């Protein structure tokens, strides 16, 4: 999976199409990511102690990695990613501009 935690991505498909956000979590085995402000649902939470009411919390759900695209750091547009080897290390590189992705 070429998208990692703390990357800036844009949603390219689904109800939140066009929304930019930061990746909060990445699940490579399931090929899913949690993006800030995308796929947020309201969840009713029961009271944990016996003396108060419950609450409604907003929780982001994961979306499939194929529905997001990495933002090119140079052009600030969606791009695909390729790998290059520099000094014995594998580095992610934006395909559009050739800029290294940290």
Secondary structure, 3 states (H helix, E strand, C coil): CCCCCCCEEEECCCCCCCCEEEEEEEECCCCEEEECCCCEEEEEECCCCCCCCCEEEEEECCEEHHHEEEECCCCCCEECEEEEEECCEEEEEECCCCCECC
